[in-house]
Amino acid sequence: MALEIDVPELENKVLNNAQITHNGTFIFPADEDITTGDLVSLIDYHRLHIRTQYLKDRKYYEGDHDIMHKASKAPYKPDNRLVINFPRKAVTSFNGFFIGTPVKIDSTDKKADDYISTWTNVNNFEDVNSEVSKEASMYGRAYYFVYQDEQGNPCVVPSSPLDTFLIYDDTIARNVKYGVHYSYNVKDELMVSLMSVGQDREFVMNGKSDNYLDQVGVYALPYPIVPIIEAVENEERLSLCHDIVTLIDALDKAMSEKANDVDYFADAYMKIINAYLPEEEVKKFNQHLRDERMVVVNGADNGAEADTQVDFMEKPSADETQEHLVDRLVDYIYQIANVVNLNDEAFAGNPAGVTLKLKYQPMKDMADVKANKFKKSLRDVFRCVFSVVPGMNPDVWQDLTFRFTQSTPQNLLELAQAYSYFYGKISTKLLLQQMPFVDDPDEAMAEFKKENQDTQQQTGGMVQQILGNMTDQQKQKGGVGNAANAQSGKATNSATNQFGRPNGPTK
C-alpha cells in the first residue's frame, strides 16, 4: 500500500515559466517548483496540440485515412475509397526487425543476472518492450512506468504518450523534473498525477473550486528518479511515418481513382446511331439515360439512310500514367520510410549476403540509432527496479549491458564457408562473435567443450567395454597385449605376432 506523506501544496497561480521546444518537449526552471496554474497550462497544451497529432497518427495506423472523410461524389458516379495501410505495415515490419529478437540483458554480478532473468519473465518484459517500441514508432515517443505491486515487488508497464508526458529542467543535462499522467473519471473530472523524485501528488479538477487543481493526496516514491521513463524513436521525436503521410494520401487517391475507372468501364454507355427507331423509343431511352446506359440518336431525314453504328462510348484511358504514378509513390514511400520492400525483385531466389546487407542497411542504421536511445531508457528502468529489491546492490544497473539483435535474413552457406575459412586463423571467441545466430559466444564455447568431453568419455567407455568383453586370444590376435608390456614397449612371447603369424625364436 502506498505511503501517504504530508507536504505543502503547490501555489495556485500562473507564472508562465514553462517552455515548449520544437519537438514538443516541456522545459521548466530547475530551481523553481511548478504551480497548479502552469501545470494546467501544460496539460491543456498537450491535450489540444500534441495529443491531437498523436490521435491522427493512431488513426492512420488503424487504417482511418483522410480519404475516408473526403466529400462524397454524386450518387451516379463511382466513389471508391481505397486505403493502403502502409503505416501499420511499416511499424510492424520495422519493430519486428528491431526488437523481434528479445533484448539480451547481462550483468557481471551473478546475483543480479539471475534476478534479471526471473524478473523479465514474471513481468513479461519482452512484450512490454515490444509495445513501447511500437508506440515510439507510431508517435515518436513512448514511456515505461515503473511501480510496485501490493507485495512491494517492482513492476513495469507501457504508458501511452496520449495521456502522459515529462517535464525536464532547464539545465544542460536536461534531467527529468516531473512526470505527468492525466485522465478523466466517471464524473468527467480531470485527474492528474504529478510525479517527482520521492513523491507523487494526486490532483482533481472538478469545476466547483476556485483552485486550478485541488490536491487530494501525496504519496512517497522510493525511486531515485522519476519512475516514468521516456523511450524515443529519434532525437526529434518524429514518428516513423511522419515524412510519408502526404505520399500515403496520394497513393490512396491514385488507387481509388483507378478503381473508379474500372467501375466506369464496367458501366460504359452504349451508343446507337442511325438505327432509325421510333421517336417515342428514342425519347424513352434519353429520358432514362442513366438507368438504361444507352444513347440513341437517329440520323437526319434526308432521304438516304446512313450506316448504323452500335458501340460503347469511351473516355481517354490514362492507365499507363496511373501505373507509373503508383509505382513511383510506392518506391518513394519505402525509400523515405527506410523500410525494406520484401516484394522487391532483389529478394527473388537466394540473394547473396552482400545484397541482403545493402538492402537492409538503411533500416539497420535507423534501428541502431533507436537502440542507442532505448539503452538509456532501459538502464533507467533497471535503476528504478534495483532501488527497491531487498539485498541487491542498487548501483548494479550501471554495469548492465544491452544487446539488440536485428532480424536480418542471413545466407547461412556463406557464413559456414567464412567460419571454415577463418577457423584456426583467429580466436574461436572472435569468430563466434561474428555469427549472428550465436547470442553468447562464451556460453557456446563452454557448451562445445562440454560436448567434446562427453563424446570422449563415451568413446573411452565404449572401448573399455569392448576390451572387457574380449578374450585373451582375441586381444592377442587384435594386437592387444597386457598393460605392462604396452608401456615398456617389449614384445610379448606369444604364439603369434600382431599379424596372426607364428613368432620365430627369440633372438
Secondary structure, DSSP 8 states (H G I E B T S, - for coil): ---B--------S-----EE-TTS-EEE-TTS---HHHHHHHHHHIIIIIHHHHHHHHHHHTT--GGGGS----TTS--------HHHHHHHHHHHHHHSS--EEE-SSHHHHHHHHHHHHHTTHHHHHHHHHHHHHHHSEEEEEEEE-TT--EEEEEE-TTSEEEEEESSTT--EEEEEEEEE-TT--EEEEEEETTEEEEEEE-SSSSSSSEEEEEEE---SS-SEEEEESSTT---TTGGGHHHHHHHHHHHHHHHHHHHHHHT--EEEES----HHHHHHHHHTHHHHTEEEE----SSS----EEEE------HHHHHHHHHHHHHHHHHHHT---TTSGGGSSS--HHHHHHHHHHHHHHHHHHHHHHHHHHHHHHHHHHTTSTTS-TTGGGG-EEE--------HHHHHHHHHHHBTTB-HHHHHHT-TT-S-HHHHHHHHHHHHHHHHHHHHHHHHHHHHHS-HHHHHHTT---HHHHHHT-----SB-TTS-B-----
